[in-house]
Amino acid sequence: MAVDRRQFLANSAKAAAAAKLLPEFLGFAQGNSPQSPLGDSAQKPYGSGYFGTWIEDEFSLPAFHYTCDQVHDPKAMTEVNPGLLLPTEHIHQVGNDRLVAIASNYGYVRVRQDEGSPKFLNDYAPERGAFAGGFGYLMDGKSTLSTFYPGGGRSFDRIFGIGYFRKKVATQNYGIDHVIFAPFGDDPVLISQVKITNSGAAEAQLRWIEYWGCQLYQFSFRSFMESFPGKCMHELRRQFSTRFEHRFKRLGDSSGLLESKQFTGRDPAEEKAFAATVAHLENNPNPFVSAPDKNAPKLASFDDLTPPRTFLVSIDAAPDGFSTNGKAFFGSGGIEHPTGLDHLLDGDLDESGTQSVLLLERKFSLKPGESRTLTFLYGYLPSGFDIDSLVAKYRKSAQTALRDSSEQWKKSGLRFSTHSEPWVEREVTWNYYYLRSGLTYDDFFHHHVVSQAGIYQYVMGFQGAARDPLQHSLAFIFSDPEIVKDVLRYTLKEVRPDGSIPYGIVGHGMPMPTTFDDSSDIPMWLLWGASEYVLATRDIAFLDSQIVPIYGVRAEGETVRALLARCYRHLIDYVKTGQHGLMRMLRDDWNDGLENAWVPQSSQQEVAEKSESVLNSAMAAYVFNYYALMLTYAGDDGHIASGIRQKAEEHRSAVQQQWTGKWFRRAWLGPSLGWLGEKGLWMEPQPWALIGGAANEEQTSTLVKAIDQELRHPSPTGAIQISGSPDRITSGVSKTEPGTSIAGGVWPSLNQILIWALARVEGAMAWDEWKKNSFARHAGVYPQIWYGTWSGPDVLNSALSKHPGETTGGKPFGWKDFPVLNMHAHACPLYSAAKLLGLEFTEKGIALTPKLPLESFRFDSPLLGIVKTAKGYEGWYNPSVRNTWSVRLTVTADEAKHLERAEVNGMRVRTRIGQGTIELRGEGGAGSPFRWVVSRG
């Protein structure tokens, strides 16, 4: 009964409505998709929105054809604070496992790398003569055509693809197909490939000049701290970049340029000003920032003083000219009409100041109808990489590198699809790409990490909270266990001697100076992530691997097992419980802003000492049990696991006491302020109460109805965090507009847990909630908001706000300043897609209780899969260890009546079906999956 994936997808395509093809010039195949029931144009695939259309590219992968003329279209405008993105700038992420490139609708590309500290290697600051990079100029002696928008041609197409950014510019005589892509894998490079076609009637003598800038923009948290007295953090960061002198040299074979930077030191006045800022924060911490940790490791730092070398190489042929003098090149004409185009590049290697650049020139001739492809390699050199090896590698593979990379993306990740709604597969494929391409390498911890990114990384300048990479890594369990292990090791190295974990990391290994550092819940996320990894992959050996924690006095290694136990003891012995038996909240739990938003300054000390979190205990009821299950599977002392289960039960019991008759309370804020969550329904604890078993059958029914009515019905794009109630009105130090952020916004991080909880009891509601949280739904409901179409922030305004579908602005910074590339927007739909299957990992294998209201679906990943068709179900399980595993499938009693045939690894077996549950046992793993089938007779 095996289902052919290609036939499955072919049927999906047939089920979709035919859409118009894009202009033939693009050379792409248009995918088929149903039309939006929520207002998309009838001529676009569902979920396209206003700013372009979803297509299928020549590699059979989803891509977004961006069609907006942002220069003249007022709908492109977003109110942002000056500094990072332009008001009309819309961006796409191009990345691999090492770097992240930010591609602009204006055609330029900024490259982020994290070794030394997170930063852009090539800032875009036109007022300073810095224009990022990734574009060029074509000249024939009479006219100029550019891949910087609008380019000077009659058309300028932009494609946001998986792993690439493509620009197609054309005039009557010439066409340019310029693609910037990050080769799949871990290399610190981008490839810039430019195909130039002579569409005219005469032979043309042509020049191409490739441009990449080299001015740093470090995401300095030090500058963020210094900005609170009223300074501009972006200006401080750019002033810091002027403290570096640039040096250039030609490569030995004259194929390109190598750039290095020398730090010249800070101005003494700057150091004095920062010391004053620190002194002030020591006595007067603001609601977010505190003084730096005096016990931070000596090698930790806020900024990178020895940034890596960068290079630009012409790899298909030697360049005909070069220059590093950006000031002379751009001259009075600026980026749209550089005066340097009027003559050959000057060969100047002596520029060392703030307008230093990397420029290479190529000269060639084209006959009518002839094309030529030029290939450039741009990148940087972290430890372990050398330029000769990188150039040799891509010189050999340049012609097929984009196709090869795309094929790797096609083979990677997880997939989820259904005949009835073909757009779902596009959404899942895209989300996996965005999540995976958000990886970077942290050379302080010596691990890859997937930062939350978004405004937190790019604007505020921190990697955090520590729970976020752990949450993102859950989606990789099904496809990339080595990534999960890297993130777990990264976090385990953060564990302090008392079992706590820093809220975030800034710069190079520096614990984030913040008042949020005493987060009560973060160790639980590590226990959950590690338990899920071990139970899913069966990698028990990981528990005995050695980790050397960074933030402690000991330099010896400790086992993963021991560090997890330390985190557990921190929760039990330090965080502890309060007078109601609930886990204390301390300064915060998942909701980082709860104290500042709902607690007056005069009560904050009382809250820190006496508050309790229903959310923490509801989560602990599940996580502690899961941790105990993992330890039992791993062969630990049963007495230890028994004690942990007892603690889980105590937390479950404490949560049960907080039932109001319709929902569970949110938090106890102490004797002065009392309970939060009696007047309004707070999302945060409710799904965990369901998952952790705190609600009985009657309460579950009542709670699900309340969630549906109070949180789901008011919002067309995902459940809101707080119901429309007095609780939405903040009364603390900071004020939040109702219907936004933590006062009733829409949070993917919360809604993935809600989807999981609903999937256990109401499959149709869970499926509806998953779809409501999709990019496709947001683009259908709010087509004229660009973010939320192909990427988004970690929170969107709900329908209860004054600006539904948007995210928050504000001064001196707001979420609109960088409203995309937050990894929650991509990770959460992936993990919750797996939970739609009713998937749980057990001591013996896996349990599946799919309640999806779908006639057919397919979930496909290297770890496990499940396929439903008219004939029944089939699937596989392929953990890292070969053994005999159990698959327990629970379906409705009516379905079970017709499932009479069972197979294990191709052999028919006899099995019993009891109350809709079918259990199959078979051998598999370590690359040879345990395959099973349950079908009609």
Secondary structure, 3 states (H helix, E strand, C coil): CCCCHHHHHHHHHHHCCCCCCCCHHHCCECCCCCCCCCCCCCCCCCCCCCCEEEEECCCCCEEEEECCCCCCCHHHCCCCCCCCCCCCCCEEEEECCCCEEEEECCCCEEEEECCCCCEECCCEEHHHCEECEEEEEEECCCCEEECCCCCCCCEEEEEEECCEEEEEEECCCEEEEEEEECCCCCCCEEEEEEEEEECCCCCEEEEEEEEEECCCEECCHHHHHHCCCCCCHHHHHHHHHCCEEEEEEECCCCCEEEEEEEECCCCHHHHHHHHHHHHHHHHCCCCCECCCCCCCCCCCECCCCCCCEEEEEECCCCCCEEEEEHHHHHHHHCCCCCHHHHCCCCCCCCCCCCCEEEEEEEEEEECCCCEEEEEEEEEEECCCCCHHHHHHHHHHHHHHHHHHHHHHHHHCCCEEECCCCCHHHHHHHHHHHHHHCCCEEECCCCEEECCCEHHHHHHHCCEECCHHHHHHHHHHHHCCHHHHHHHHHHHHHHCCCCCCCCCEEECECEECCEHHHCECCHHHHHHHHHHHHHHHHCCHHHHHCEECCCCCCCCCCEEHHHHHHHHHHHHHHHHCECCCCCEECECECCCCCHHHHHCCHHHHHHHHHHCEEHHHHHHHHHHHHHHHHHHHHCCCCHHHHHHHHHHHHHHHHHHHCCECCCCECCEECCCCCCEECCCCCECCHHHHHHHCCCCCHHHHHHHHHHHHHHHHCCCCCCCCCECCCHHHCCCCCCCCCCCCHHHCCECHHHHHHHHHHHHHHCHHHHHHHHHHCCHHHHHHHCCCCCCCCCCCCCCECCCCCCCCCCCCCCCCCCHHHCCCCECHHHHHHHHHHHHCCCCEECCCEEEECCCCCCCCEEEECCCEEEEEECCEEEEEECCCCCEEEEEEEECCHHHHHHEEEEEECCEEECCCEECCEEEEEEEEECCECEEEEEEEC
